[in-house]
Amino acid sequence: MILAGAKRILVVEDEALIMMATLDMLRQLGYQAIPARSAEAAIALYERGEPVDVLLTDVNLPDMDGQKLAAELRRRDPGLPVVFATGYRLTVAEAIAAGGPVAVLNKPFHDGELATALRNVLVEPVR
């Protein structure tokens, strides 16, 4: 169930099963989920004016590194909250250089971890 006024999460993930599971978790948590299968698709959505409250991106995308994607979107929207999802080791300290609220989820993650990461990046008002 999506709540009225729910935060809009742009999910960038190239693996179909991970995308489906993540979208399902977000919807069950009451968020609106906007899927993008590549960094290029995410940038195109952003350029069309799609409202986004949080970027949730895989770090290892085939067309652009997730951290570069975050930096690119933050050029357009400084302070955009970002949650990085990765199967590799990445610390918040490494990710924080992008600027703005950030969290790291290590794959595989469950809905409780996802909910915590989103709460953490949405705590401080950035816009």
Beta strands, then each sheet from edge to edge (+ up, - down):
strand 1: 8-12
strand 2: 32-36
strand 3: 54-58
strand 4: 82-86
strand 5: 102-106
sheet 1: 2+ 1+ 3+ 4+ 5+
end
